[in-house]
């Protein structure tokens, strides 16, 4: 019985730091805005990201991502993986090295 109680306390404590769905949506919308990709995906397209946010992010990281004003701010939040550069519009850099190796 003690093991069950200890396990329950650990699970309950971990669940207390999980962000709300609406907060994850706000953080994702801000991230898309900062990346310049807000017009690429529709609201229903990011439900998988919302689930990943709820399962793998803390309330603090999500709150930080909502408040972020730049990509540098967002990187400091430890919220999902933020690319170091904006995605190239023409896909440059995704097809191997320049010397053909």
Buried (B, 14 or more C-beta within 10 A) or exposed (E): EEEEEEEEEEEEEEEEEBBEEEBBBBBBBBBBEBBEEEEEEEEEEBEEBBEBBBEEBBEEBBBBBBEBEEBEBBBBBBBBEBEEEEEEEEEEEEEEEEEEE
